[in-house]
Amino acid sequence: MQTTINHVDTLGALLAQIKDLETKAQAIKDQILDSATLPGGSKITEGSLFKATVVESNRQTVDYKALLLEAKIPPAMIARHTKVAAVFAVRVSSR
């Protein structure tokens, strides 16, 4: 039986490779982060070609659902100010 590779199969194979590479990259990032956050750990790690720098920052987020509930804003008012837009995505799964 002859197998024909089509665009979907090519896309699936590429996404699988990307996922594997992202997993490996994250493992290396975790190691660098672990080393950098030890007492006396260096925030900069250098290789022959690249340098990695660990940067700390603070992120603020607002829990809008809780804020709207606490402000007692009626659901009808929220609905009037809520935008809805069609979004398209391609999802790939193995067979």
C-alpha positions in Angstrom: 0.0 0.0 0.0 1.5 3.3 -1.1 1.3 6.1 1.5 0.8 9.6 0.2 1.9 12.4 2.4 -0.4 15.3 2.2 -0.4 18.8 3.7 -2.2 17.6 6.9 0.3 14.9 7.5 3.2 17.3 6.9 1.7 19.8 9.3 1.1 17.1 11.9 4.7 15.9 11.7 6.1 19.5 11.9 3.9 20.3 14.9 5.1 17.1 16.6 8.7 18.1 16.0 8.1 21.6 17.3 6.5 20.1 20.4 9.5 17.9 21.1 11.9 20.8 20.6 9.8 23.1 22.9 9.9 20.4 25.6 13.7 20.1 25.3 14.1 23.9 25.3 11.9 24.3 28.4 13.9 21.6 30.3 17.1 23.5 29.5 15.5 26.8 30.6 14.4 25.2 33.8 17.9 24.1 34.6 19.3 27.6 33.9 16.6 29.1 36.0 17.2 26.7 38.9 21.0 27.5 38.8 20.4 31.2 38.6 18.0 31.3 41.6 20.3 29.4 44.0 22.0 31.6 46.6 25.0 33.2 44.8 23.7 31.8 41.4 24.7 33.7 38.3 21.9 35.3 36.3 24.0 35.0 33.1 25.0 31.7 31.5 27.3 31.8 28.5 27.9 29.2 25.8 30.2 29.4 22.8 27.6 31.0 20.6 24.8 32.2 22.9 24.3 33.9 26.2 21.2 33.3 28.5 20.2 35.9 31.0 17.6 35.3 33.8 15.5 38.3 34.3 13.0 38.8 37.1 9.9 40.9 36.7 6.6 41.4 38.4 3.3 40.9 36.5 0.1 42.4 37.5 -3.3 41.2 36.4 -6.8 42.2 37.2 -9.5 39.6 37.9 -12.2 41.3 35.9 -14.9 38.7 36.8 -14.3 39.3 40.5 -14.2 43.1 39.9 -17.5 43.1 38.0 -19.2 41.0 40.7 -17.9 43.2 43.5 -19.0 46.3 41.6 -22.4 44.7 41.2 -22.5 45.4 37.5 -25.5 43.7 35.9 -24.9 40.9 33.4 -27.0 42.9 30.8 -24.6 45.8 31.0 -21.6 43.5 30.7 -23.2 41.9 27.6 -23.8 45.3 26.0 -20.1 46.0 26.3 -18.8 42.6 25.2 -17.5 42.2 21.7 -17.8 38.8 19.9 -15.7 37.9 16.9 -15.3 34.8 14.9 -11.9 33.1 15.4 -10.6 30.3 13.2 -8.0 27.8 14.2 -6.5 24.6 12.7 -6.3 21.8 15.3 -4.3 18.7 14.4 -4.5 15.4 16.1 -3.1 12.0 15.3 -5.4 9.3 13.9 
